[in-house]
Amino acid sequence: MNNTVLTSAVVYPGQWLGMLGGGQLGRMFCHAAQSMGYKVVVLDPAQDSPAGTVAEKQVYAAYDDVKGLDELAALTRVVTTEFENVPAASLKQLSGNCRVSPGAAAVAVVQDRIAEKAFIAAQGIPVAPYAEVRSAADLENAGQHLFPGILKAARLGYDGKGQARVANVQEALAAFESFGKVPCVLEAMLPLKEEISVVMARGFNGEVAVFPIGQNTHVNGILATTVVNPGLIPENIQQQAKQAAIKIAEGLNYFGVLCIEFFILDDNSLVANEVAPRPHNSGHYTMNACASSQFEQQVRVMAGMPLGSTQLRAPAIMLNILGDSWFHPETGAFAEPAWDKVLVLPGVSLHLYGKSDARKGRKMGHVNVVHENFDTALAHARKVSEILNLSQVL
């Protein structure tokens, strides 16, 4: 199949879309695709994956299994992913016969924090001061301006994993040892005012649609809440972030949905943190608050359809639900959360991910609270947090 067909052909409802990965992002992609009339085939090795249990078909294979990838390619002309650590070689193999998003070249950059930092900086977008760390000597030679800092493994880190706060060289060396001496980046800690994220879609024709920007709060390295309310973030900062995100997407020649996380510093300057080449946890609010969700946009891009509107219908607050909500905060006894008390609140929508085993720290679902009055949305979100024993950060 020639490249023109791969990038321009429209895939109509009733045909198959492919998904590499069986997690919750794949599950929500399946729901969006099915609501538009598409069938989805998921490739994932797990027998009870969240996406595999709702897809029309699952190929049970590892992400680098040549036969499994061939089976996937035989069924669909378009394939997307739900996590960034899919082997780039697998994406390259699929691209010979399928329209693949994101592409192998873009994924290769954002899979590696060292390459990612260098790429963003090369676009003229500020990043935190950092140093590449490939040996203990690199840490010993790091400037004092990088301390206190955060040592991050260059690959396979997410939700705070593979990261350690370090006050000095000695702590950095100990963390480097604990990571198995894998390549890392050492970033200087900055005076943060807020964390925000830009979720956007870019079509194969270059069309761009950017969602309203969310303000994020993390607890123990895991996203706890995303708040979206017009006027919450100064307009000039929003425009800077949107333009930087578009520049990154275009520089990567990226097609699909992606998220760029930014820090707003105490002086209101903007620093890019990292890129997620997929729909993002901070974009889950779009499922109930926007004219089209981030997952619908992912479907539209893959199918070669026009992008949908990203208009915000009302202020929104997204609350992550971890497995902790299934355990009594004092006794530790297991109990099903009081969903009836949550769902009685106006504007509250529940999204669970179909995971059978609730474990502390495991993402099990999320709640979206949407209301035309932000103060009411905030009050309802605080009530949900209380009922589900969530982190009280609002």
N, C-alpha and C positions, 0 to 999 in steps of 0.2 A: 504494500500500500504506500503510495507516495506521500510526501510530507504535506502537500496542499490538502489532500483529503483528510489526513490525520488532524490538521488544525482548523479546518473550515467546515467540515461536514456536520450537518445537524443530525442529532440522534433524537428520534421522535418517541413519545410515550408508547409503551408496549414493548420497547426494546430493552436490552440488558445494559446495566452499568456495573463496573467492577470496583471492588473496594479491597485494598490491602490493609488488613488489620481488623480485628474483631472486637475492639473495645467500645466504650460508650459513645465516642465520637462517630464511629462507624455505625452504631445503632441509630443514632439520631439522623445520620445521613440516610440510612435505609428508610426511616419513617418519612423524611422529606421527599425522597425519590418515589416511594410508593404512593404518597398522596398526589403526586403528579402523574401517576400511571406507569412508572418504570418498574422493571424487575431488577433485583440486585443480587449479584453473586459475590460472596465474601471469601477471601483466602485467609485462613488463620488455622494454626495447628490445634487450638483448644476445642474440646468437644462441646463446651457449654458457654461459648463466648457471647457477650451481650449483643453483638451485631449478628453473629451466626444464627442465633435463636430466632431472629425476626426476618432474616433475608430469605429470599426464595430458594437459594442454593448456597451451600458452603463447600469450598475446596479445602479439605483438611491436609494442609502441608505447611512446612516452614517457609519463611519469606524468601529464602534463597534456594528453594527446591525447584530445579529446572522443569521437571515434569508437571509440578503443580502450577507453575507460572504459565506453562504451555496450555494446560487445561483451562486456566482462566482466560488466556488470550483467545482460545478457540470459541469462547462463548460471548465475548463482548469486544467492542471496538474502543471502549474508553475505560480507563482505570485511574482511580485516585487513591489517596492514602489517608490514614487517620493519625499517624504518628511519624515523627521525623527520623526515626532510627531504622527505617526500612533500608536494606542494603542498596546502595546506589547502583550496583551491578544488576540487581533485579529490575530496577526501573529502566535501566538501559536495555535489558533483554526485552522487556515488554514494549518499549518504544519502537521496536522494529515492526510491530504489527498493530499497535494500539495507540490511541491518543492518551498520553500519560500526564497527569498533573498531580503534584509538582514534578518538574523534570529532574533528571539525575544531576545535572550541573548545579541547579539551584540548591538541591538537597545537600550536595557535597559541601557547599559553603556553610549552610546553617547547621549541619550536623556537628561541626567542629567550632568551638568557641574561639579558637585562635584565628581561623580563617574568617569567621563571622565578624570579629572585632576589626580585623584588618580591612575587610570589605566595606563595612559601614563607615569607618574612618576615611577610606578612599573616596567615598561619596561626598565628603565634606560635612558629614553629620557628626556632631560631638559624641564621644563615648567617654566613659570613666577612664582616668589614667590607669594603664595596665602594663604588665610585662608577661611575655611568654615564659613558661616554666617547663623545661624539658629535663632538668637535672637539679640536684641540690645546689650546685654552683650558681644556677640562675637565681635562686632565692637568696643566696648569700650575697650576690651582687646587686640585688634589687635595691632601688633607692629608698630612703626612709620616707619619702613622700607617699609611698604605697602602703604605709602602715599608719593606723590599723587598716586592715584590708580584708578581702574575702578571697580565699583560694577556691577555684572552681575547676573540677575535672573538665578537660576540653570536650569530652564526648560522653554521651549516655546519662547526662544529668537532667532531672526534672523534679518538680515539686520539692525543691530544696535539697534533693539528694546529690551527693558528690560535691558538696559545698561545706566550707568551714570558715568561720570568722577567726582571724588571726591578728594578734596585737603586735607581734614582732617576728623576727626571723626564726627564732627558736620554735614558736608555735607553728609557723608556716612549714618548717622542716618536718615537724611531727605530723602535721596534716598530710603533707606530701607523701610521707612514709605510709600513713594509714590508707591512702588512696592507691597504694601499690606502685607509686612512682610513675604513674601515667602522666602524659602531657597535661598541663594545666594552664590557666591564666590566673595571675594575681591582680586583683582590681582594688584600687584605693576606695575605701568607704567614703561616701559623699554626704553632705548635709541635706538630707531629703526632706522635702515638704510633702510631696504626694507621689504616688505611682499611678500611671495611667496606661491605657492600651488602646491602640488603633486596630480595629478589625476591618478588613477590606476585602473586596473581590476584584480580580482583574481577569477579563475575558481574553480569549485567544486573538481577538481583534483589537486588543489594547484598551477596550472599554473598562472604566474604573468606577466602582461604587464603594464609598466609605461610610461605615456606620457611625452613629453618634459615639463620642468618646466616653469610655467608662473610667471611673476612679476606683482603684483597687486597694484592698487591704488584705495582707497575708498574715497568717498565724502559723508559726513553726514551718515556714517555707511553703505552705499550701495556701492557695487563694481561699479566702473566707467570704468576702463580699465584693460585688461590683455595683457601684451606684452610678446611675445615669440620670442627670437632671439638667435641663438647659440653664446655663448661667453658672453652674457649679465650677466649671473650669473657665478661666478667662479666655475670651474669643481669640486673642492674639496667640496664646499658647496652643489652642486647638488648631488653628490654621498652620502653625509651625509643625505640629505633630503630624497633621494630615499630609502636608507637602513632603515632609521627610519620609513618611511611610510610602507614599507614591513613588518617590525617588528610589527607595530601596527596592520596591517591587519591580520597577522598570529596569533598574541596574542588574537585578537578578534574572531578568527576562522571565519573570514569574507569572504563571497562569494558575488561577484557582483562588482559594480563600487563604489569607494569612493574617497573622497578628504580629504587631511590633509593640513591645513594651518600652515605655519611656519613664524616666525619673524627672520630676520637677524639683529643682533644687531651691534652697532657701532664697536665692536671689532671683527666682523665677526663670532661670535658664533651663534649657531642656537637654537631656542626655539620653541617647538611645541605649537600652539595656540588651535586649535580645529579640530574635525573630523566631516565630513558630510557624512553620510552613504548612498550616492546616487551620481548620476552625479551632477556636480557643475557648477555654473555660470562661474567660471574661466576656465572651460574646454570647453566652447562653441566654442572656436577657432578651436577645433579639427574637427568641422563639415566641414570646408573648407581647413584646413591646414595640416591634417594628413591622412595617408593611410586609417585609420578607425577612426570613431568618438567615443566619449565616449558613445553615445547612441547605436551605433552598438555593442560596447563591452558589454553593458548591455544586449542586445538581445542575443549575443553569449553565455554569461555566463548562462542566464536563459534557453537557448535551449540546453545546454550541448555541444555546438560547440567549436572548437578550437578558441582561442583568435586571433584577427587580429593584423596586424602590427601597431605600434604607430609611425612610421617614420614621421618626419616633412618634408613636401614637400618644404616649403619656410617660411621665417619669417612671423609672423602674429601679428595682433593687434585686439583685441576684444573690442568693444565699446558698453556699455549698453545704451539702449534707454528707457528713462522714459517718463511718461505721460506729463512731462513738455514740451516736444518737440512739442506738439499740441497747445501750448499757446504762443502768442507773448511775448517776454521777457520784453517789455516795456509797452504795452497796456493791456496785458492779454487776448486779443481776441483769440478765438478758430480758428484754421486753420489747415488743413491737411499739414503735413510736405512735403517739396519739394523732394519727393523720386526720381524724374527724375534727379535732380542735383546730388543726391547721387550715383545713379546707373550708371551714365555715366562714373564714375571713374574706371579705370582698376583695377581688383583684388578685387572689393568690392562686398560682398554678403549680402543681407538683409534677416533677419529672424524675422517675426512678429508672435505674439503668439495668435492671434485670439481673443483678448479681446475687447469687444465692447465699454467699457467706459474708456476713457483716463483720468487719474487723476494724479495730480502732485505727484511725488514720487513713482508711480506705475510702475513696470517693464512691458513694452509693447513689447519689442523685443531687438534685438541686431544686430550689423553690424560686420562682419568679413572683415578685410582688409589683403589680402595675396599677397605678391610680393617677387620675388627672390632677389630684392634689398631692404634692410631694410630702407634706407633713403627714398626711393620712397614710401614704405608702410607707413612710418611715416608721410610724406607729405600728402598722401591721407587721412590718419586717421585724421589729423588736419583739413583738408578741410571738412570732414564729420562732425566733431565736430562743426565747424563753421556753416554749413548749418542747422544742427539739434539743434543748441543752447545747446550743451552738455557742461559739465564741462571741462574747458580748463586745463587739467592736463598733457598733453603730451608735 
